[in-house]
């Protein structure tokens, strides 16, 4: 890992840490940044499919993804209130479900735009795959991000980001120093069981520090030693699975990185692949184990 890559990675992490530890989680700046991340990552995924000769409606799929992120934001914030806005009672998840319904229906109706129905079906399935892989999974990060007091910084989101990125660093360090037993040689030859163990160790350190500094809080939820130990194992394991899934996609279409926009780090999708899988895990854990 060269010096320039470390500097760029640290700079990006610093901006995200500042955003998530200072700006209130419900601030419009956060919505713009998180929507932009989703939009770029979705676009990169569709470019990957295209590189492998697979079809997808890049523009429409990306637009649907951004709208879904915005609808998830509205659902979690309960703002604007739809009942007040329309003058009629509407459950606050109405916009969320309506967005999902319209996105899926519109993706399949685009089949009619193709003279060859088989080509249209391939396009619709590719578009839907991108929607489910990036915006749908990213929406769980939005849920984690907004799980606390909306007037406070996104502490739960910061926790997940710290766990995942330090776990990645631990995996890289242990993997390069001690890695001998391949985790998945076909999909990702560089990943090892020793690297996964290192990721768990680094994640455990973050969890212990968080437990100490937060006073036993994770957003709006209580957080104890047992929770910290469980998440120290689950987050790196599930995050590694997310990394392997993206590696599987890239190997299937024959590309190295989802993009080359960030030196040494690939694209945005390469930076959030593990978070896409870890976010649903943490959200479900918070809802059922911490509440």
Secondary structure, DSSP 8 states (H G I E B T S, - for coil): --HHHHHHHHHHHHHHHHHHHHS-TTSHHHHHHHHHHHHHHHHHHHHHHHHTT----HHHHHHHHHHHHHHHHHHHHT-S-HHHHHSS---TTHHHHHHHHHHHHHHHHGGGG-SSHHHHHHHHHHHHHHIIIIIIHHHHHHHHHTSS-TTS--HHHHHHHHHHHHHHHHHHHHHHHH--SEEETTTEEEEEHHHHHHHHHHHHHHHHHHHHHHTSEETTEE--HHHHHHHHHHHHHHHHHHHHHHHHHHHHHT-S-S--SBTTTB-HHHHHHHHHHHHHHHHHHIIIII-
